Amino acid sequence: MSLPLALLIIGGSLSFGLIQSNLKLAVGAGILKLLFLPALGLLLYGVLRVPAAQFLPGLILLASPTATVTYVMASEMRGSTELATSAVTMNTLASCLTFIFWLSFFVP
């Protein structure tokens, strides 16, 4: 029940002005979540010599966008719900491209 509710709350509070006001932090969060973490995971998988068939599910999880529960946590911890909304929205949109990027290395 929390996922649909979080999606409704995020969608209801979304505006382009909100995204613009948090653009730098949301892009920074996206770079860390969608590019840096999968690259670090890929490096560790390579060092540990894990076969591609075994680490692909982990790579997909590392490259997944910011979870919608981020909004709920930010609200409960009295954090910036505006930043959480911006980060979730931007990371979800950008993940379309980053998934293709990361999987293009391993899927023939």
C-alpha positions, 0 to 999 in steps of 0.5 A: 500500500505504501508504494501507490500512496507514495507515488500519488503523493509525489505526483501530486506535489510535483512541479517544474519549479520544484525540480528547478529549485533542487536541480543541483542536489537531485542531479548529484543524487542521480549521479551517485545512485545511477552511475557511481554505485553501479560502477563501484559494484561492477568494479567489485564484481570484477575484482572478485571475479564473479561471472556476469550471469551471477552479478547482473541481478545485483547490477540491476538493483544497484542501477535502480532509481531512488525508491519512492519510500524516500519521500515518506522517510524524508517526511517522517524525519522532517527532511526536505520532501521537495528534494526527495520528490525531485530526486525520485522523479529525476532519477526515475526518468534518467534510469531509462537511459542508465539501465540501457547503458549498464546492460549494453555491456553484458546483453548481446 
